[in-house]
Amino acid sequence: MRTLFTIILLLIGSSVFAQNWHEPKRGTDTRLALMDAIRPHVEWQLGKPIQFVVDNL
């Protein structure tokens, strides 16, 4: 019963988040903030500075 309840909550929760999805336009502060947030992790993984070239976000 507990597993079923967990699955139902996950399904409901994931559909709620999917409804709020949007792609920030190029050059916006939001898009820049997203790239700046992930950049340190990627640079740490690759061991050198990177520049993102994003076709689709």
C-alpha positions as CSV (number, residue, x, y, z in Angstrom):
1,M,0.0,0.0,0.0
2,R,2.8,2.4,0.9
3,T,4.6,1.7,-2.4
4,L,1.4,2.4,-4.4
5,F,1.0,5.7,-2.5
6,T,4.5,6.7,-3.3
7,I,4.0,5.9,-7.0
8,I,0.8,8.0,-7.1
9,L,2.6,11.0,-5.5
10,L,5.5,10.8,-7.9
11,L,3.1,10.7,-10.9
12,I,1.1,13.6,-9.6
13,G,4.2,15.6,-8.7
14,S,5.9,15.0,-12.1
15,S,2.8,16.2,-14.0
16,V,2.6,19.4,-12.0
17,F,6.2,20.3,-12.8
18,A,5.8,19.4,-16.5
19,Q,2.9,21.9,-16.8
20,N,5.2,24.8,-15.8
21,W,8.0,24.2,-18.3
22,H,9.2,27.0,-20.6
23,E,12.3,27.8,-22.5
24,P,14.0,31.1,-21.5
25,K,14.7,33.3,-24.6
26,R,18.3,33.8,-25.8
27,G,20.0,36.7,-24.0
28,T,17.7,36.7,-21.0
29,D,18.9,36.8,-17.4
30,T,17.2,33.5,-16.6
31,R,19.0,31.7,-19.4
32,L,22.4,33.2,-18.4
33,A,21.8,32.2,-14.8
34,L,21.0,28.6,-15.8
35,M,24.3,28.4,-17.8
36,D,26.3,30.1,-15.0
37,A,24.8,27.7,-12.4
38,I,25.9,24.5,-14.2
39,R,29.2,25.9,-15.6
40,P,31.4,25.3,-12.5
41,H,30.4,21.7,-12.3
42,V,31.1,21.0,-16.0
43,E,34.4,22.9,-15.8
44,W,35.3,20.8,-12.7
45,Q,34.4,17.6,-14.6
46,L,36.4,18.6,-17.7
47,G,39.2,20.3,-16.0
48,K,39.2,23.4,-18.1
49,P,37.1,26.5,-18.9
50,I,34.1,26.0,-21.2
51,Q,31.7,28.0,-23.3
52,F,28.2,26.7,-23.8
53,V,26.7,26.7,-27.3
54,V,23.0,26.0,-26.8
55,D,20.7,25.2,-29.8
56,N,17.8,23.9,-27.7
57,L,17.2,24.3,-24.0
